[in-house]
Amino acid sequence: MSKVNSNFLFNSIAPFYGLFYKTQKKHYKKIIEDMSGKLDLTAFKTVLDVGCGTGALCSVLNEIGLEVTGVDPAEKMLNIARNKPENKTIRFIKANASEGLPFDLKTFDISLASYVAHGLQPHERKQMYAEMSRVTSSKVIIYDYNEKRSLPITIAEWLEGGDYFHFIRNAKAEMESCECELRQCFSDVEMVNVSPRAAWYICTPI
């Protein structure tokens, strides 16, 4: 899917997507609590949410005490996020990680991208990984599908036209081998399944 078509799609579905805001918050809160023994996000101060959508993950991160910045290329998604009363202290910026992030080197302690990577093409993912590594000092978390498919997800992702099928077969290896401008993106990648069909890919930036 082209960048123009992708932005049009996500701007178009923003009102519908916003209906699931509270459900998404509950989901993210549970995952973060369940993963606290492996990686306690409250130990960090600043966080970047890449592809933040309507701001559900940003809101949860803010509630556990982090200074949160969310970026997304879809302005209508960001408008929904900004209009949530609990998100008043969160900074939302229109930006596309696959084209470059408007932040200096190692601006954030951690960065996350939730269900963004599988919808990108390989060269776009590579740029996103590289940019998240560049602006992050401690950990990059790619929260996305693992290799276990389900029929509804398979149909939905086929219709979306992203790179889901390649991604789920190669996600960890792709992150481990990522290089940009002759520099490796991550020194280590650990995959931890957080649900039957999803994982946290916990990456250490260089």
N, C-alpha and C positions, 0 to 999 in steps of 0.2 A: 504494500500500500504506500502511495506517495505521501510526502510530508503534507502537501496541501489537502489531500483527501483525508488523511489521518486527523489533521486539525479540524477540518469540517465535521468529521464524524463525532469527535469528542466534544466539540462545541454544541453539536446538535443534540447529543444524548445527555448533556450536563443536567438538565432538570430531572430526567428520569433517574440518572445515576445518584442524584442528591437524595432521592427517596430512601436509599439504603445507607445513609450516613450513620444513623444510630446503630444499625446492625453491624456495619463495618467497625465502628468504634469498639463494640463489645468483642468482636473477633480479634482485633489487634491487641486489645488489652489482655485477653486470655493468652495469646501467643507470647507476648512479652513477659507475662508472669510465668508461663511454663518454661520459657527459655532463660529465666533469671539465674538459674544455677550454672548455666553454660556461659552466658554473657549478660551481665547485669548492666542494663542501659542507664540506670540511675547513677552509675559511677562516672558518667561523662557529663560534660557541661553543655556543649553546643552540638547541634545535629542538623543535618540537611536531609530533607525528604525530596527525592528526585521523582518527578511524575506524581505529584501530591494529589492531583484530582481535586475533589471537593473538601479535602483537608481532614479526613477522619483520622489517619495515622498521625498527622501533625498535632491534632487535638489531644490524642492519647499521650504522645511524647511530651507535650506541654504540661499535661496534668501530672506527670511523674517528675516534673521539675527541670526539664531541659529547656534551653534557649533554642527555639525552633525556627528554621527557615524552610519554606516549601517553594518548590519551583515546578511549573507546568507550562507547556506551550499553549494550552487551551484557556483563553481568557474567561470564558463563561464558567468553566470549572473553578477557576480562581475566585470569581465573583461570589459563587456560592460559599466557598471556604471563608472568604473575608466577611461575609454577612452573618456568620455564626457568632453569637454573642461571646461564646467561650474562646473564640479565636482572636480576640482583639489584640493580644500581645504577640501574636505570631506574624512573622514577616512573610508575605507571599509575593513572589516575583515571577513574571512571565519569562520563561527561558526554556531552552531545549538542550538537554545534556549531550545529545548526539551532534550538536553543532558547536558546543562550547558553553561553559558555565561562567557567569560574570563575577567570579570570586578569585581572590588571591591564593597563592600556594598555602596549603594546610590551614585554611580558614576554620575548618570544623573538626571536632574531635571524632565524630562518626558521621557516616552518611548511609542512607537506605534508599532502595528503589523497590517498591512493592508491585509485583505483576506488571512491570514495564518491559523487562528484557526480552521476554518471549515474543512480544509484538513488534520488535524491531528487526531489521535486516542485520546480518552479521557485521557489516562495516559500521552500522550505526551503534550496535552493542559495543564494539571495540572502542569507539570514540567515547561512549558513555562510561565504560569501565575506566578508561584512561583519565577522563575528566574527574570522575569520582575519586580516583586514586590521587590525582593532583591536589584536590582541595581538601583532602581528609588526612588527618594525622595518625589515627589509631585503627579504626576498623570500618570497612565497607561491607554492608549487608545487602545482598541481592536476594530478596524474598520472592520466590517464583515457583513454578511447577517443577516437580521431579520427573523421573522417567515413567511413572505409572499413569497411564491414560484412562480416561473414562469416556463413554460414548457421547454424553452431552457436551463435555469439554472439547472433544475431538471435532464434533460438528460445528460448535461455536467458533473455534479457532480456525477451522477451514473456511468458514464464511468471512471471518475477519480478514483473512489473507495475510497474516503475519508470518513469522518464521518459527512457529510453535513446534512443529514436528522435528525440525533440525535442532532446535534449542534443547528440547528435553533429552535428546540422545547425546548431546555434546557439552552441556552447560558447564560442568566443573572443569573439564579439559580445556574448554574455550577460555575460561577465566585464567586458568593456570598458564596458558600459552600466550595470553594477550601481551602484545608489544605495541608501543606507539612512539614514533620518532626515535627508534633504536633503544627504547627503554622499556623494561618489563613493567607491567601494570601492578602486579601483586607478587609478594614474596611467598605467600602461602594462601591456600584456599581450602577451607574445610566445609563439607556439606553435612548439614544436620537436618534430618526430616522432622518437620514440625506438625505434619498431618499426613494422612495416607497419600496425598498427591501433591504435596508442597514441601519445600525445603528452604532453610536459610543457608545461603552460600556465604560463609563468613570469610572475608578476604582481608589480608593485611597489606595495606598500600606501601609502596616504595617511595 
